[in-house]
Amino acid sequence: MAAIEETVDRLYTQMVEWRRYLHQHPELSFHEAETAAFIAKQLDALGISVRTGVGGHGVLGYLQGGKPGPTVALRADIDALPIQDEKACSYASRTSGVMHACGHDAHTATLFGAAAALAEHRDELEGNVVFLFQPAEEISPGGAVPMIQDGALDGVDAIYGVHLWTPFPVGKIASKAGPLMAAADEFIIDVKGKGGHGGLPHQTVDSIIVASHLVVNLQTIVSRSADPTEACVVSVGSLHGGTSFNVIAETTRIIGTVRTFNEDLRRQVKERLEQISAHTGAMFGATCTVDYKWGYPPVVNDPAEAERFFRVGAAVLGDDAVFESPLIMAGEDFAYYLRERPGCFMFVGAGNPQTEAVYPHHHPKFDIDENAMRGSAKLLISMALDYMKHSGKC
């Protein structure tokens, strides 16, 4: 392992170059054609077997080890977000309105680094590695399910993934057994009242008034309907209605999200949201139509693989670097892989005020401390090697 860690350190400068190139050339979910071509080119140069077009723009790299053993998959997501890059740096996005604002460029560069290091030591590997470059993580239904349906996990015994995470400081890593990241569902509520003149409100059913009451009423789901010992979030992110100052809006649309970790509670929240919407509308003589979209399920780590993370992480980065993650209300379609194979999703700290890596994910000035990629690559490699060595037993 020491030799592979040294290889990662030597490859770090190249990892930074890969990451900055990708940061300059982002592509949105389901449109990652050039990114996929770039990935395939890099893997081919490393002597790794490549399969493209997996579940869309997904790319698989297959590295056969020199000795028999299990097959471990390592995954990175590759898509960007519809956000204008506002950073003043040499590697800012060159595509107007599109940027890597969640670290996927660094995830991809990290996996390149892991692939390059493992390829140099392929004869020593007691098993095989699948490098899974997944498109469309940012938008449900996501890219994980199509890749699985297209055989991305065929022959795979375990899978690991990393998210570079600026809320955690660089040099720290975190995960936990069981639920880690929330199910991420979306709802759209269309409120239909009766439009009319702004000066004659008594002749109307004001959909904006109804929607305003509904926004408040929905908050009782968490405060009064959900078990207070269960984590749950109901958030309204958009409320649009009306066209003019003197017109009562006939229709208003509410868009929001529900975040849960418990599948029973997840279904309960949906039912309660529909009930509250219907009765709030009826109270004012309006109708409320709910379109509830099931998003990614919760990310649930295999307990044995989470135990492996704590042991391996401490060995690679030191006892002080490893801690148990709090529950994270963000969603991730890595959840689908963990429903199919044992594995662990892990956070690697990437925040650092000294490098201006202080902005939250999905922010126009988002950036990372690139040193996090070094630790991330070592962690992924170490998890794979440990699984191979112990044949899946922690």
FENKALIN-V395662 format. One record per residue. N is the residue number from 0. RES is the residue in three letters. PHI is phi in radians with two decimals (none if undefined). Layout:
# FENKALIN-V395662
n res phi
N RES PHI
N RES PHI
This chain:
# FENKALIN-V395662
n res phi
0 MET none
1 ALA -1.03
2 ALA -1.13
3 ILE -1.22
4 GLU -1.07
5 GLU -1.10
6 THR -1.12
7 VAL -1.06
8 ASP -1.05
9 ARG -1.18
10 LEU -1.47
11 TYR -1.00
12 THR -1.04
13 GLN -1.17
14 MET -1.06
15 VAL -1.10
16 GLU -1.10
17 TRP -1.04
18 ARG -1.08
19 ARG -1.22
20 TYR -1.08
21 LEU -1.12
22 HIS -1.13
23 GLN -1.32
24 HIS -2.24
25 PRO -1.36
26 GLU -2.38
27 LEU -1.25
28 SER -0.95
29 PHE 1.25
30 HIS -2.27
31 GLU -1.58
32 ALA -1.09
33 GLU -1.22
34 THR -1.08
35 ALA -1.09
36 ALA -1.13
37 PHE -1.11
38 ILE -1.09
39 ALA -1.04
40 LYS -1.11
41 GLN -1.16
42 LEU -1.14
43 ASP -1.08
44 ALA -1.14
45 LEU -1.53
46 GLY 1.33
47 ILE -1.81
48 SER -1.10
49 VAL -2.15
50 ARG -2.23
51 THR -1.88
52 GLY 1.16
53 VAL -1.49
54 GLY 1.07
55 GLY 2.06
56 HIS -1.70
57 GLY -1.24
58 VAL -2.26
59 LEU -2.01
60 GLY -1.98
61 TYR -2.12
62 LEU -2.02
63 GLN -1.58
64 GLY -1.33
65 GLY -1.34
66 LYS -2.26
67 PRO -1.19
68 GLY 2.94
69 PRO -1.23
70 THR -1.96
71 VAL -2.00
72 ALA -1.78
73 LEU -2.13
74 ARG -2.06
75 ALA -2.31
76 ASP -1.71
77 ILE -2.19
78 ASP -1.57
79 ALA -1.96
80 LEU -2.12
81 PRO -1.40
82 ILE -2.31
83 GLN -1.36
84 ASP -1.25
85 GLU -1.92
86 LYS -1.32
87 ALA -1.80
88 CYS -2.60
89 SER -1.19
90 TYR -1.89
91 ALA -1.04
92 SER -1.01
93 ARG -1.70
94 THR -1.88
95 SER -1.04
96 GLY 1.36
97 VAL -2.35
98 MET -2.71
99 HIS -1.46
100 ALA -1.87
101 CYS -2.42
102 GLY 1.56
103 HIS -1.16
104 ASP -1.07
105 ALA -1.27
106 HIS -1.06
107 THR -1.15
108 ALA -1.12
109 THR -1.07
110 LEU -1.20
111 PHE -1.02
112 GLY -1.06
113 ALA -1.11
114 ALA -1.12
115 ALA -1.12
116 ALA -1.16
117 LEU -1.19
118 ALA -1.12
119 GLU -1.17
120 HIS -2.07
121 ARG -1.05
122 ASP -1.13
123 GLU -1.57
124 LEU -1.27
125 GLU -1.69
126 GLY 2.68
127 ASN -2.19
128 VAL -2.26
129 VAL -1.85
130 PHE -1.75
131 LEU -1.89
132 PHE -1.79
133 GLN -1.80
134 PRO -1.46
135 ALA 0.99
136 GLU -1.34
137 GLU -1.32
138 ILE -2.20
139 SER -1.13
140 PRO -1.43
141 GLY 1.36
142 GLY -1.80
143 ALA -1.16
144 VAL -1.06
145 PRO -1.04
146 MET -1.18
147 ILE -1.10
148 GLN -1.11
149 ASP -1.63
150 GLY 1.61
151 ALA -1.10
152 LEU -1.80
153 ASP -1.05
154 GLY 1.38
155 VAL -1.49
156 ASP -1.70
157 ALA -2.71
158 ILE -2.45
159 TYR -2.32
160 GLY -2.52
161 VAL -2.27
162 HIS -2.10
163 LEU -1.26
164 TRP -2.33
165 THR -1.22
166 PRO -1.11
167 PHE -1.80
168 PRO -1.23
169 VAL -1.02
170 GLY 1.71
171 LYS -1.92
172 ILE -2.34
173 ALA -2.62
174 SER -2.90
175 LYS -2.83
176 ALA -1.29
177 GLY 1.30
178 PRO -1.03
179 LEU -2.17
180 MET -2.13
181 ALA -1.42
182 ALA -1.13
183 ALA -2.17
184 ASP -1.80
185 GLU -2.23
186 PHE -2.31
187 ILE -2.20
188 ILE -2.06
189 ASP -1.75
190 VAL -1.70
191 LYS -2.07
192 GLY -1.97
193 LYS -2.41
194 GLY -1.27
195 GLY 3.02
196 HIS -1.32
197 GLY -1.11
198 GLY -1.53
199 LEU -2.22
200 PRO -1.10
201 HIS -1.19
202 GLN -1.65
203 THR -2.20
204 VAL -2.14
205 ASP -1.33
206 SER -1.17
207 ILE -1.22
208 ILE -1.08
209 VAL -1.05
210 ALA -1.11
211 SER -1.12
212 HIS -1.11
213 LEU -1.15
214 VAL -1.02
215 VAL -1.20
216 ASN -1.11
217 LEU -1.12
218 GLN -1.21
219 THR -1.28
220 ILE -1.05
221 VAL -1.28
222 SER -1.39
223 ARG -2.30
224 SER -1.88
225 ALA -1.56
226 ASP -1.01
227 PRO -1.13
228 THR -1.53
229 GLU -1.82
230 ALA -1.22
231 CYS -2.76
232 VAL -2.36
233 VAL -2.19
234 SER -2.19
235 VAL -1.67
236 GLY -1.83
237 SER -2.66
238 LEU -2.43
239 HIS -2.19
240 GLY -2.84
241 GLY 1.55
242 THR -2.30
243 SER -2.70
244 PHE -1.19
245 ASN -1.98
246 VAL -2.17
247 ILE -1.30
248 ALA -1.25
249 GLU -1.34
250 THR -2.29
251 THR -2.47
252 ARG -2.00
253 ILE -1.96
254 ILE -2.21
255 GLY -2.74
256 THR -2.41
257 VAL -2.11
258 ARG -2.17
259 THR -2.52
260 PHE -2.05
261 ASN -1.84
262 GLU -1.14
263 ASP -1.12
264 LEU -1.14
265 ARG -0.98
266 ARG -1.21
267 GLN -1.09
268 VAL -1.10
269 LYS -1.02
270 GLU -1.09
271 ARG -1.18
272 LEU -1.07
273 GLU -1.18
274 GLN -1.12
275 ILE -1.09
276 SER -1.10
277 ALA -1.11
278 HIS -1.32
279 THR -1.14
280 GLY -1.07
281 ALA -1.09
282 MET -1.03
283 PHE -1.84
284 GLY 1.44
285 ALA -1.95
286 THR -2.05
287 CYS -2.17
288 THR -1.81
289 VAL -1.83
290 ASP -1.97
291 TYR -1.76
292 LYS -1.91
293 TRP -1.18
294 GLY -1.75
295 TYR -1.17
296 PRO -1.27
297 PRO -1.17
298 VAL -1.40
299 VAL -2.16
300 ASN -1.35
301 ASP -1.12
302 PRO -0.99
303 ALA -1.17
304 GLU -1.31
305 ALA -1.15
306 GLU -1.08
307 ARG -1.06
308 PHE -0.99
309 PHE -1.11
310 ARG -1.25
311 VAL -1.20
312 GLY -1.04
313 ALA -1.16
314 ALA -1.18
315 VAL -1.49
316 LEU -1.99
317 GLY 1.79
318 ASP -1.02
319 ASP -1.24
320 ALA -1.46
321 VAL -1.82
322 PHE -2.57
323 GLU -1.38
324 SER -1.24
325 PRO -1.22
326 LEU -1.12
327 ILE -1.94
328 MET -1.39
329 ALA -1.23
330 GLY -1.86
331 GLU -2.73
332 ASP -1.41
333 PHE -1.03
334 ALA -0.93
335 TYR -1.17
336 TYR -1.12
337 LEU -1.26
338 ARG -1.38
339 GLU -1.78
340 ARG -2.45
341 PRO -1.16
342 GLY 3.11
343 CYS -2.64
344 PHE -1.79
345 MET -2.32
346 PHE -1.83
347 VAL -2.06
348 GLY -1.04
349 ALA -2.34
350 GLY -1.57
351 ASN -2.87
352 PRO -1.01
353 GLN -1.20
354 THR -1.90
355 GLU 1.10
356 ALA -1.55
357 VAL -2.16
358 TYR -1.47
359 PRO -1.22
360 HIS -1.04
361 HIS 1.28
362 HIS -1.71
363 PRO -1.05
364 LYS -1.91
365 PHE -1.04
366 ASP -2.71
367 ILE -2.20
368 ASP -1.40
369 GLU -1.13
370 ASN -1.07
371 ALA -1.08
372 MET -1.13
373 ARG -1.10
374 GLY -1.14
375 SER -1.12
376 ALA -1.10
377 LYS -1.12
378 LEU -1.15
379 LEU -1.05
380 ILE -1.06
381 SER -1.16
382 MET -1.10
383 ALA -1.12
384 LEU -1.14
385 ASP -1.16
386 TYR -1.08
387 MET -1.07
388 LYS -1.10
389 HIS -1.79
390 SER 0.88
391 GLY 1.53
392 LYS -1.86
393 CYS -1.33
